[in-house]
């Protein structure tokens, strides 16, 4: 009888350990999933507080209250290093206060390096761009790299 109780207690401890390991693995996967960020690109109307998401990637350069914004959600530190590569349909001049901007020889590719502050306790990173009459009309491609992770290209269109 003592042997049976001994084996039962060992079996119970083993099953408990396995259950804990499974629970910890599931918890780790859940945490990893949270740490992997998602990115979203859209045009926002900045004349309202909070900004209104127009749920489009077609931006009119004539409307000064519109901004093209990307939003990354995940788990970030307070300040995050980003690299944005903007590919324009024609030569373009990009300026960004507090950023390092380098431009290709043909002027169509701009690489913008900056450190951005996060919001919502490190869960959100937001960057907005304004386009004006000097920016060429057409299709653009924006590649974003956050803390070394390169995201899928984001496409948008600049119209009159």
N, C-alpha and C positions, 0 to 999 in steps of 0.2 A: 504494500500500500504506500509506503514511504517513497518507493521508486516511482510509482505512478504520479504522486503529488510532485515529486522532484521534476519529472519530465513535463508535467503539466505547467509547472511554474516556469521552467526554461522555455517551453513552447510559447507561453503567454508573453514572456519577456521578448522573445524573438519576434513574434507577431507585432508586439507593441513597437519594437525598433523598426520593423519594416513599415508599419503604418506611419510612424514619425518620419521616416526617410521619404516615403511617398508624399506626405503632406509638405515636408520641406522642399522637395523637388517641385511640386505644384506651386508653392509659394514663390520659389526662386524664379520659375518661368513667368509667373504673374508679374513679379518685380521687373524682370528683364523686358517683358512686353511694355510696361509703363516707361522704362528707360528709353525704348526705341521710339523716336519721335515721328510724328506725322507732319506733313507740310501741305499748306493750302494757299492757292493764289487766287485773288479776286480784286475787282475794282470796288472801292469804297467811296461813299459820299461823305466828305469831311465837314459839311455844313451843319451836321447834326451831332449831338452828344448823346450817347456814344455814336461813333461812325456807323453809317448804314451800309451793310454788305449788299451790293447790287447783284451779286451772284453771276458775274460775267467776267470774262477775261478780255473783253473789247473795251478799250479806253479811248475816250474822245479828248484830244489835246486842247480843244476849245473851251472845255468846261474846267475852270480853274479849281473848282471844289472837289474834283475827282482825283483819287490817288490809286495807284496800283500797289497792293500790299501783299506780302507773303507772311504767313503765320505758321510757326512751327510749334507743335505741342509735344511735350515730353517731360523729362526731368533734366534740368540744366543747372549749372552753377549761376551765381549772380551776374557774372559777366562772361560772355561767350564770344569766341573768335569765329568770324565768318569770312568766307570768300564767295563773292557773287561774280559770276561770269555772264555778262550781258552781250548777246550777239544781236546786232541791229541789222536791218536790211540795207542800210547805207551808212556812210560816215556819220559819226555822232560824237558830241562832246559831253562827257559825263563829269559832273562835279558832285562831291559828297563831303560835307563838312565833317572833319574828324576821321576821315578815311584816307587810305592810300589807294590812288587810282592809277592804273597803268593801261595804256591804250595800244592796240596793234598798229602796225605801220599803215594799214589801209583805213584805220579809224572805225572799223565795224565791230571790233571786239574790245570790250572794256572789262578789266578785272578790278573789282573793288574789294579791298581788304579792310576789315574794321572789327572793333570789339563792341558788341551790343549788350545793353543791360536787359535782363529778363524781367518779366512781370508775373503776377499771380504765383508768388513764392517759388520762382524758378520753373514753373510749368509752361510758360509761354514766351515765345520770342517773336517780335513783330518788327517788320521793316517795310516802310512805305516809300514809294517813288512818285515824283511829280514830273510830268512831261509837258513840254511847251512847243511853241511854233518852230523852234530850231531843231526839234527831233524829227527824224524821217518817219513818214507813214509806212505801215506795212506790218509784217509778221516778225516777232522777236522771239528769242529763246533765252531763258534765264536758267542758269545752273547755280545751285546753291550748295555750299559746303559748310557744314556746321561742325565744329570741333573735329575736323578731319573726315567726317562722313559726307560723301557726295550723294545728293538726292537726284532723283529722276528729273530730267529737264522739264521746266515749266514753260508753256507757250502762251503768248498773248499777242494781241493785235492793237496797233495804234491807228486810230482813224481821225478824220477831221472833226 
